[in-house]
Amino acid sequence: MKNKGLLIAVFCIGTGVGEVQAVGDGFAKLSRPMLQLSDRVYPDGVADEATYRAWLANRRREILDPVGGAAGDSCRLASIHLAAVNWMLSRETEPFVSAYLHDLELGDRSVALRILSAAEEQLSLAAASLDGCEEDDEVLTELEDASETLSAFGEAIRGLLDEHADQEAVRDGALSLSLHLESSIDGVPMAAKLLQACLFAKSDRKDLALRVLPKIGADVSEDALYHEYFSRLLRCRQILNRGGHAAVWSLLLLCEELAIDRFDDEGDQAEAVRSASAIKIDACRSWVESSSEDQREATLAWCESAVSKLSRDVFAGDTSDRLLRLPFVLPIIVDPIPVTVGGKDGENSDSPPEGMDNSGDEKTADGEPENQVIEPK
């Protein structure tokens, strides 16, 4: 379940979302290098973020193209609209969510909010179509369940990315995901858990984030490996925010071991270890800033030595600024009609590399995803 290509998106480092970390304040040696999200998501022919966004938007248009030919078929219309919503929430918001998880500057959030507004419009169209759907109860129930799931994730992602969201909206976004923590769809429970923890961490109930997040040594769900890893990094951040500087270093070492053991691809391993190491640098800076006057000199010396070693061992090389990213925010639960969007040699250009389908699920021997998805008919 590998997503070999991950989008390049250059962001400034922040001590908190939207805050650019100052240097030259006496702790320059404890500052992270300029880091950016992995660039391995780009399909052939895409070389920058603006072009990638255009590619994503074009893919959405391709998903919606069959709408004109589905007039009068309410069930098919509903599934097409839901497939577009799924794409927007899963893939188009991912650069912003991945940046948020790494505590990177998000850039122009209005782009993400426009995507979410477009998803809400498509959800409304899907709801109107479902009112006229005359399929059997099982199909109708599946479509209605998908609509409810996507609506909950949309509300949660908006609560996370909207810097003007009030505390009630953030809490509502977190609570909207509660039902989906027990979903039977592969990957959905862990995606819901990660987003819910992020929202609790953003809210005035930060204590709930640690209750939601898995412990570092807990069992790992293979159908949501990336979300599992980011959940553990988020747990480390929450412990760091509580002043657990020494504990975080030990936990991050366990995260790095997990990355090497569970990610098959060496690029994923390197980016995952680098992502953990970036938090180590943050921990050092926070450790020194919070140390007492009589311990600060010794703490600063140790941390500067540790960060210097990380710079040599982890943040050196041509791709040393790349961080791991989510291959998708939530799985594809309503599959779009297969189309070709600028792919090479006739292959579907939105197909993730090497055996990974759009949902991130491993495929069975006959090439079909193991989890159930709803396809427009």
Secondary structure, 3 states (H helix, E strand, C coil): CCCCCCCCEECCEEEECCEECCCCCCCHHHCCCCCEECCCCCCCCCCCHHHHHHHHHHHHHHHHHHHHHHCCCHHHHHHHHHHHHHHHHHHHCHHHHHHHHCCECCCCHHHHHHHHHHHHHHHHHHHHHHHCCCCCHHHHHHHHHHHHHHHHHHHHHHHHHCCCCCHHHHHHHHHCCHHHHHCCCCCHHHHHHHHHHHHHHHCCCCHHHHHHCCCCCCCCCHHHHHHHHHHHHHHHHHHHHCCCHHHHHHHHHHHHHHHHHHCCCHHHHHHHHHHHHHHHHHHHHHHHHHCCHHHHHHHHHHHHHHHHHHHHHCCCCCCCCEECCCCCCCCCCECCCCCCCCCHHHCCCCCCCCCCCCCCCCECCCCCECCCCECCC
